[in-house]
Amino acid sequence: MNEINIQEILRFLPHRYPFLLVDRVISIDADQSIVAIKNLTMNEQFFQGHFPDKPVMPGVLIVEALAQAAGILAYKSMDWSPDDSLFFLGAVSDVRFKKIVIPGDQLKLTVKTLKRRSTVWKFACEAFVDHESVCVAEITCMEGKA
């Protein structure tokens, strides 16, 4: 399956405004990888306080956007439903922030499966703005009952 629109994303992620951080999936290869987009505007709630005179997307939210993309990959790969199980963040390691992200940027979220054991997944994640890496991380997530 290639593109996934916002209506389908809402079926796979339990997150809602203001915490839904994936707008569109542009490609997905079940069990392997996903590429998703988060469009950023000045209307994002977090820009109002981080920082008002020089708005910057908090790094923790970039990591969360990557984790949400990873969640979509796992849900689509395993045919899970958020009605039955939730995909929880278990660990984040080797995080590096390379550039600030500001209103008007478009985050391209890339996630690749490194390892999977039963319901625990480890991912290599990277976020880009204009083909330039802004964040890299390894993320571990696991299924839990809803």
MORA-V331287 format. One record per pair of residues at least 4 apart in sequence whose ideal C-beta (glycine too) atoms are under 6 Angstrom apart, sorted by the first residue. I is the first residue (numbers start at 1). GAP is how many residues later the second one is. D is the distance in Angstrom with one decimal. If there is no record, write none. Layout:
BEGIN
i->(I I)
gap->(GAP GAP)
d->(D D)
END
This chain:
BEGIN
i->(1 2 3 4 4 4 9 9 12 12 13 14 15 15 16 18 21 21 21 21 22 22 22 22 23 23 23 24 25 26 27 28 28 29 30 30 31 32 33 34 34 34 35 36 36 38 38 39 40 40 40 41 42 42 46 46 47 47 50 55 56 57 57 59 62 62 63 63 65 66 66 67 67 69 69 70 70 70 70 71 73 73 74 74 74 75 80 84 85 85 85 86 86 87 87 88 88 89 90 90 90 91 92 92 93 94 95 96 97 98 98 99 101 101 105 107 108 109 110 111 111 112 114 114 115 116 119 119 120 121 122 123 125 125 126 126 127 127 128 129)
gap->(27 25 23 4 5 21 4 13 60 63 55 68 4 5 4 27 17 43 44 47 14 16 46 47 14 15 16 13 11 9 8 6 48 4 46 47 46 81 79 35 39 77 75 33 73 27 69 67 4 63 65 62 5 61 4 12 8 56 8 48 44 4 44 38 65 73 29 74 44 43 59 22 72 40 42 41 53 69 71 16 4 38 4 13 47 5 5 62 58 60 61 58 60 54 56 54 56 52 50 51 52 49 45 47 45 44 42 40 38 35 36 35 4 33 24 20 20 18 16 12 14 12 8 10 7 5 23 24 22 20 18 16 12 14 7 10 7 8 5 5)
d->(5.7 5.5 5.9 4.7 5.9 3.7 5.9 5.7 5.2 4.4 5.9 4.6 4.8 4.3 5.6 4.4 5.3 5.7 3.8 5.4 4.9 6.0 4.9 5.6 5.4 5.6 5.2 4.7 4.7 5.1 4.7 4.6 5.9 5.0 5.8 4.5 4.7 5.7 4.6 5.4 4.2 5.0 5.3 4.3 4.4 5.0 4.2 5.3 5.9 5.7 5.0 5.8 5.8 4.2 5.2 5.8 3.9 5.9 5.3 5.5 4.9 5.8 4.0 5.0 5.4 4.8 5.9 5.7 5.6 5.5 4.1 5.2 5.5 4.4 4.9 4.7 4.8 5.8 5.8 4.3 6.0 5.8 5.9 5.4 5.6 4.9 5.3 6.0 4.9 5.8 5.7 5.3 5.2 5.4 5.9 5.8 5.0 5.7 4.4 5.7 4.9 4.1 5.7 5.5 4.8 5.0 4.3 5.0 5.3 5.4 5.5 4.5 5.1 5.6 4.7 5.2 4.3 5.5 5.0 5.0 5.0 4.7 4.5 5.3 4.4 4.9 5.6 3.7 4.6 5.3 4.9 4.9 4.9 5.4 5.8 4.9 5.2 4.3 5.7 5.2)
END
